[in-house]
Amino acid sequence: MATLAPTFPWAKDSKDDYRTCPVLTLKVDMHAERLIIANAVMAVVTLTIGGIAALLIALTRWQAVHLLDATWFYRLLTIHGIDMLIAWMVFFEIAGLHFGSTVLLNARHAAPKTAWFAFILMTVGGLMANVVVLIDPRNTVAYTAYMPLKASPLFYLSYILFAVGALIAVITFFINIVVAKREKRFEGSLPLVAFGFMTAAILATYTLLQGAAAVVPAFLWSAGILSNFDPGIYRNFFWGFGHPAQQVNLAAMISIWYSLAQITVGIRPVNEKFSRLAFVLYLFFINLGSAHHLLVDPGLSFSWKAVNTSYAMYLAVLGSMMHAFSIPAALEVALRAKGYRKGLFGWLRNAPWGEPGFAALVVSMVMFGWIGGVTGVVIGTEQINLLVHNTMRLPGHFHATVVSGTTTAFMGFTYYIIPLIFRKELKLKKWAVWQPYVFGGGMLLVSLGMIVSGLQGVSRRNWDITFSGVVPGTIELSLAIFGIGAIIAVIGGIMYVAIVLTSILTGPRLEASKLLLVSGDNNPVLESTKLTEHDLESKQNQPKGSFVLVIAFLVWFAVYYLTNWWLLGRTWFIR
Amino acid sequence: MLAPEQNWWKPLGRLEKTWLTVALVWCIFLTVMMPLWYYMGKQNVPAETYRTTPQQYAATVNEFVAQYQVGEENSVPVVAPPPGSDVYLRASAWQWYPILQLEKGKEYRLHISSMDYAHGFSLQPVNINLEVLPGYDYVATITPTSSGEFTIVCNEYCFLGHHTMVGKIIVK
């Protein structure tokens, strides 16, 4: 029988300041609460800046609109990358780490001052990056800043400040876990969600160290201290940061998936071992992914690229495929146990589609797996990368992962953080019900428009591709689909920001009285503790529907994968 | 979100085991495909690379152009090297130099390097994409299998004039 983490007497230290969450019956350290709020607010602020940039650059690439001039396009492209891929993601993840290492474990924040210092460094670094890109034309180098493009020293310094802040925040996560364990705030193993955050934190540590190996020499070179730094080596280290950083997002997102599934449906992981092994596979293999960005770079051998790009033997992909089954399976078992046992998909018909957290979970999982995951593996195949490198298929892939996947999940999770941590009533609930679908639908068009454009040779990061004179007329259509999708997604983004701001800026502080936002007064998290071994193992509760879903997924995966080999076989001979 | 029970190391269920096996087999297939294509496929990523410097490479390109130039288009020389020879292409902000004229079905050793920033060699519409870095002489052994005029787009961002960096390969 799983139980809520038992409540231990709070530390004898009288300086401790905490409240008890009436809904989850967990203790919430006020230091942790304030840190979570601060980081989440900065996440939404940077998301808003990045979102404005997103709209403007999308309306520029939509050839029929072509809004901005070239300089502003590249400038806002740089801003968009920094605010979305780095600031929004990392701020939200740090909020998640503070949550996972304190609230979930019934524990206190052991190093709040250090964590505040980290927050200040990140905020200064993040805002400084925006300012220096806007005011100094030298810094229009895209967020990757490939050497020998030379930005000003302040540009690299802003990256360093942000990364050092993030690293310090990650260290406080580890401190919190150790202290919580020593003070016996929880017994036995970490809850699965905290285990997933732990995976993210370990990945984040060496990700940030690799980032330092790229950006610190670049800073010294820009400041004139270092005379030369090899552009190939820079790319290797930069992507040693940039790619694993996406795996931090992945691990954090999957932790949020498990959380949302538990909050909205009351799942119990069908097999803890299965889910945890999948996280461990990330830990061991996903750091090889830097090679994904270097597959058509000079100077690297086939074997180096093949081993690294495939995460040794696609073992990190295996981890994702395990989660792709274990989460729907857990949902299915929990819903079947509630009596929705009709046919293969009766449980799915009766799932809480109107609950924002569930909507966000499904949108995020489907888009991440079916589009993001599949296209990612295909792009990361050594030879197929010849067809894809730096075409629009690339942003098509990572907008499906980082935006449709991770961002949607983070947005859905925010709606529960507002009553539970901000202690404000969620306003505009009707909007919240629709928001994941609007945002996800827009992003679907964005990804498809980008992928189809890329298949026709349209390159990414290009102000006006019609200069090349050879792109077929159909790209007008695919770029229009991308542009229209971007407008819809931005509307979804505005809805999100409006819901968050209205909720936290208006209305009194209010202890949450229930967990679900719209679909009832019950508390699925507490109910999930009543799921017995018998419920999990009984024959009529077996996740047959989820099994059919993952087999369908595999068929689609195979079709897309093999089609790309066929496409490659039609081009010029090259070796 | 809840603490698991004390002993969570349990055998996998039947469906979990089946899916794990299927997924693992698929991963092994994905792994095998790359070496298989490496030995059997006609399209592989070039690996041959030499160290160079922008000055040294520029000199080689000039020599190459002087030897095989057959014409000029918009003040960029058109160069027709013999099949099987070493062909040199220079990337710089924001130009591909020179225009190459090749023969269909013949093999060439195409050298590419950059004078300044990172650039992207993106041959359209056949859609072959390679990264071009300064200091690296990257050699792609290519055989055009179609004829016509092909555009080289730069697809690695190389500062504000990036989108104007367009070159040409003619295949007869």
Interface residues (C-beta under 8 A of the other chain):
Chain A: M1 A2 T3 L4 A5 L24 A70 T71 Y74 L104 T140 V141 A142 T144 Y146 M147 P148 L149 F186 E187 G188 S189 L190 P191 L192 V193 D230 P231 G232 R235 Y258 S259 Q262 I263 R268 P269 V270 N271 E272 K273 F274 R276 L294 L295 V296 D297 P298 G299 L300 S301 F302 K305 A306 S310 M313 Y314 L315 V317 L318 M321 M322 F325 S326 A329 V377 T381 E382 Q383 N385 L386 L387 V388 H389 N390 T391 Q456 G457 S459 R460 R461 N462 W463 D464 I465 F467 S468 G469 V470 V471 P472 V525 S528 T529 E537 Q542 P543 K544 S546 F547 V550 I551 L554 F557 A558 Y561 W565 L568 G569 T571 W572 F573 I574 R575
Chain B: M1 L2 A3 P4 E5 Q6 W8 W9 K10 L12 G13 R14 L15 E16 T18 W19 L20 V22 A23 L24 W26 C27 I28 L30 T31 M33 M34 P35 W37 Y38 G41 K42 Q43 N44 V45 P46 A47 T49 E107 D116 Y117 A118 G120 S122 L123 Q124 P125 V126 N127 I128 N129 L130 E131 V132 L133 P134 G135 Y136 D137 Y138 A140 T141 I142 T143 P144 T145 S146 E149 F150 T151 V153 C154 N155 E156 Y157 C158 F159 L160 G161 H162 H163 T164 V166
